[in-house]
Amino acid sequence: MDLNKTPRCARCESKECSDGKDCFGAADRHRALYDDPKLRELHRAATAIEGRHYLEAVRLEEIILFGREIGAERIGLAFCVGLSEEAEVVDEILGRHFDVVSVCCKACGIDKADLELEQIDENRRESICNSIGQAELLNDAGTGLNVICGLCVGHDAVFSMRSKAPVTTLIAKDRVLAHNPAGAIYCRYLRRRFEDEVG
């Protein structure tokens, strides 16, 4: 790997790419990737929503608009059991526009012990967060778009890898910051946590 072309865009002060600079010499190769019809259509729809509703629509509205733009009739809602109340509200709102299929992370009640997984409390039975199962149930239901509502870090990655439908996130789980993970970046007191090794 050419270390001179290893992306470190977060450290760039100029962001000249916004003005058309190709820092990596990869524009032609990347442009060709948009020839894939499915990816091209998703990207077109996402860009249309951005262009038409910039600084106007909240994320939940954008998901509704995006779902309509790609012609999704059935939307999957993959939610954490800890966000059951939020999922109920989201289901009701999305249900005004789509057929909503929702799956809780504890679906199927598989014991962590069955897969030799670490538990929060060794003195009680714990069901796994069944992110593969959530994706499979939504795949079987034929969803056209899947929405993540508070899946754990990592479980959201597994769900996204297994989902046949495109996946977008409505709520990113952060148990400490009321599901506002950006709070750790905006608050200098919380940023101090990262001055030392995490864990």
C-alpha positions in Angstrom: 0.0 0.0 0.0 1.3 3.4 -0.9 1.3 5.3 2.4 1.3 8.6 0.6 -2.2 7.7 -0.7 -3.6 6.2 2.5 -6.7 8.3 3.2 -6.4 10.6 6.2 -9.0 13.0 5.2 -10.0 13.9 8.8 -6.5 15.5 9.2 -6.8 17.5 6.0 -7.3 21.3 6.6 -8.2 22.3 3.0 -10.7 19.7 1.8 -9.9 20.6 -1.8 -11.9 17.6 -3.0 -15.0 19.8 -2.5 -13.6 21.9 -5.4 -12.7 18.9 -7.6 -9.2 17.9 -6.5 -8.5 14.1 -6.8 -5.9 13.6 -4.1 -5.8 9.8 -4.6 -5.9 9.6 -8.4 -8.9 7.3 -8.1 -11.7 9.4 -9.4 -12.1 7.4 -12.7 -12.0 4.1 -10.9 -14.5 5.2 -8.4 -16.8 6.8 -10.9 -17.0 3.5 -12.8 -18.3 1.8 -9.6 -21.5 3.9 -9.9 -22.3 2.0 -13.1 -23.8 -0.7 -10.9 -27.5 -0.1 -11.4 -28.6 -0.8 -7.8 -25.9 1.4 -6.3 -26.4 4.1 -8.8 -30.1 4.2 -8.0 -29.6 4.4 -4.3 -27.0 7.1 -4.7 -29.2 9.1 -7.0 -32.1 8.8 -4.5 -29.8 9.9 -1.6 -28.5 12.8 -3.5 -32.0 13.9 -4.5 -33.1 13.9 -0.9 -30.1 15.9 0.1 -30.6 18.4 -2.7 -34.4 18.9 -2.2 -34.5 19.0 1.6 -31.1 20.3 2.7 -31.3 21.8 6.2 -35.1 21.3 6.2 -35.9 17.6 6.9 -34.9 15.8 10.1 -33.4 12.4 9.7 -36.7 10.5 10.2 -38.3 12.6 7.5 -35.3 11.9 5.2 -35.8 8.2 5.7 -39.4 8.5 4.7 -38.5 10.6 1.6 -35.6 8.2 0.7 -37.9 5.2 1.1 -40.4 6.8 -1.3 -37.7 7.8 -3.7 -36.4 4.3 -4.1 -39.9 2.9 -4.3 -39.8 0.9 -1.1 -43.2 -0.4 -0.1 -42.1 -2.4 2.9 -39.6 -1.1 5.4 -37.8 -3.2 8.1 -37.2 -1.8 11.5 -34.4 -3.6 13.4 -34.5 -2.3 17.0 -32.9 -2.9 20.4 -35.2 -4.2 23.1 -33.9 -1.3 25.2 -35.5 1.1 22.7 -38.8 -0.6 22.5 -40.7 2.6 23.2 -38.9 4.5 20.5 -39.4 1.7 18.1 -43.1 1.8 18.7 -43.2 5.5 17.8 -41.1 5.0 14.8 -43.2 2.1 13.6 -46.3 4.2 13.9 -44.8 7.1 12.0 -43.3 5.0 9.2 -46.5 3.0 9.1 -48.3 6.0 7.7 -46.2 5.7 4.6 -45.0 2.1 4.3 -45.8 -1.5 5.4 -43.5 -1.8 8.4 -42.0 -5.0 9.5 -40.2 -4.8 12.9 -37.9 -7.2 14.6 -36.5 -6.9 18.2 -32.9 -7.8 18.9 -33.9 -10.6 21.2 -36.1 -12.3 18.6 -36.0 -16.1 18.9 -34.6 -16.0 22.5 -31.3 -17.7 21.8 -29.3 -18.2 25.1 -25.8 -16.6 25.2 -24.6 -19.8 26.8 -25.5 -21.7 23.7 -22.9 -19.7 21.8 -20.5 -19.4 24.7 -20.8 -15.6 24.7 -19.8 -13.3 27.5 -22.7 -12.2 29.8 -23.5 -8.9 31.6 -24.6 -10.9 34.6 -23.4 -14.5 35.0 -26.1 -15.2 37.5 -29.0 -15.0 35.2 -30.0 -16.2 31.7 -29.4 -13.8 28.9 -30.6 -13.9 25.3 -28.2 -12.9 22.6 -28.7 -9.8 20.5 -29.7 -11.8 17.4 -28.6 -9.4 14.7 -28.2 -12.1 12.1 -31.7 -13.4 12.9 -33.1 -9.8 12.6 -31.6 -9.5 9.1 -32.9 -13.0 8.1 -36.4 -12.3 9.3 -36.4 -9.0 7.4 -34.9 -10.7 4.3 -37.7 -13.3 4.5 -40.3 -10.5 4.7 -38.9 -8.9 1.5 -38.2 -5.4 2.9 -37.0 -2.8 0.4 -35.1 -0.7 3.1 -34.1 -1.6 6.6 -33.8 1.0 9.4 -31.5 0.5 12.5 -33.0 1.7 15.7 -30.4 1.5 18.5 -28.6 -1.8 17.7 -25.4 -2.3 19.7 -22.0 -1.3 18.3 -20.9 -4.4 16.3 -24.4 -5.9 16.2 -25.3 -3.1 13.8 -22.3 -4.1 11.6 -23.4 -7.8 11.6 -27.0 -6.8 10.8 -25.8 -4.6 7.9 -23.6 -7.3 6.5 -26.4 -9.9 6.5 -29.2 -7.6 5.3 -30.3 -8.0 1.6 -32.0 -4.6 1.6 -30.1 -1.4 1.9 -29.6 -0.3 5.5 -29.7 3.1 7.1 -29.5 4.2 10.8 -32.1 6.3 12.6 -30.7 5.9 16.1 -27.2 5.1 17.1 -27.1 3.5 20.5 -25.3 5.3 23.3 -26.6 4.2 26.7 -24.7 6.9 28.6 -25.5 9.9 26.3 -29.2 9.3 25.7 -28.4 7.9 22.2 -26.5 11.0 21.2 -23.0 9.7 20.5 -21.9 13.0 19.1 -22.2 14.4 22.6 -18.9 12.9 23.4 -17.3 15.0 20.7 -19.1 18.3 21.5 -18.4 18.2 25.2 -14.8 19.0 26.2 -15.3 17.3 29.6 -16.3 14.1 27.9 -13.4 14.4 25.4 -11.0 14.1 28.3 -12.0 10.4 28.6 -10.1 9.8 25.4 -6.9 11.3 26.6 -6.2 8.0 28.3 -6.5 4.5 26.9 -10.1 3.4 26.5 -11.1 0.4 28.6 
